[in-house]
Amino acid sequence: MSAGSCPVARSVSAGAAAFDPFGERYQADPPASLRWSRDEEPVFYSPEIGYWVITRYADVRAVFRDNVLFSPSIALEKITPVSAAATRKLAEHGYAMDRTLVNEDEPAHQPRRRALMGSFAPEALAEHEPMVRELAREYVDRFVDAGEADLVDEMFWEVTLTVALHFLGVPEEDVPTLRKYSIAHTVNTWGRPSPEQQVEVADAVGHFWRYAGEVLAKLRADPSGPGWMPCSIRLQQQMPETITDSYLHSMMMAGIVAAHETTANAAANAVKSLLENRSAWDELCADPSLISNAVEECLRHNGSVAAWRRVATADAEIGGVSIPRGAKLLIVNSSANHDERHFDDPDGFDIRRDNAADHLTFGYGSHQCLGKNLARMELQVFLEELTKRLPHLERVPGRELTYLPNTSFRGPEHLWVRWDPAANPERRDP
Ligand code: HEM
């Protein structure tokens, strides 16, 4: 047991003792479930998970900012200890997920980030927009006359995966299989699977790892094409010590997850928030120039990454609380986004909010999400297309939302919406 996780002689308040990020309250609404903490005890030790939990905006940002004192090395560690059987299953697949950018310490991280960031430059991202728009239109075409759709299954999941594969330069593969793998990766990393589920999940993760290796081998055979992975393979020839084989394999797998599930969930969260705040949706339909700030407010109010992790590399202080070296931290960025110390009326949904873009959904500082502008562009295009073509969209009553129980990746598994096809602008006003 590391120094930081030793619970010996630590007094724990009732709120801290009751905190369970896999429990119903956190799963239903992470920021609301931690309101007590933001008010009374913004830094607390959770015996349930063996983590220190950080919930206020200023503290969460300070932890993100100092990536040396608060190392990201545990960001992709399995939050639920892995059983021996699951470990064996992963070993059978040769699973060897190692560092990627997101969990890399300095001094290795910055040179890699600099070397790999060209594909995220605004000019490079602009090239993807026509494809995103075309895909969004094509998927809406498929259901526009149906009157009812599950936007997650029938649009967001597949479009964001196709964009992610395109961005990575991976030939389009089997979308349903990759969906299964991505869900397994989320449960494996941030969930609490039962011992039986652990083996099943480990098997899917192992297949995902093999798949990533096979795709990498194909791209290596001809790395002349466009996309982040071929570009990284070409860079490896110039800087083999910075971009290693293990790094490329890990990045191949982590890249699919980073680029895809986060954005699919963000799109579903955004539409949900807007339809629940009908006047905001109607305003976007009437004036699409409001969409870009609305995207930020959606990411703030109901972001798709609810919490992230760091580990203290030395004794530290956060918000006046002493934290021992080795302490694992659950930094709840979704709670920070609802902190009244930074945002006025933080639970209100306001598409004109001045400081909506201050949200911490993409993290902060030297590890801040590299793909944030690609994600923003996808959300912008989805909202433009949906508000234009289905302005009278509404949630289907009685269809409750369900979430995959885990600490970090958050979005409804399905989002059923309906409309009257006869009232579609393209029929009414062709
Ligand atoms: C890192 C969130 C979309 C690629 C991160 C981090 C978060 C995050 C919280 C960690 C930041 C930190 O430690 O400070 C999100 C959300 C997304 C999204 C909410 C969608 C709404 C994407 C996309 C891509 C991407 C589309 C790629 C195309 C990355 C990479 C990193 C990262 C490469 C690691 C950066 C580093 O450590 O230097 N993201 N992400 N993300 N994300 Fe995203």
Residues whose N, C-alpha, C, O or C-beta is under 5 A from the ligand:
A	BS01	HEM	F64 L101 V102 R113 A258 A259 T262 T263 A266 S304 V305 T361 F362 G363 Y364 S366 H367 Q368 C369 L370 G371 K372 L374 A375
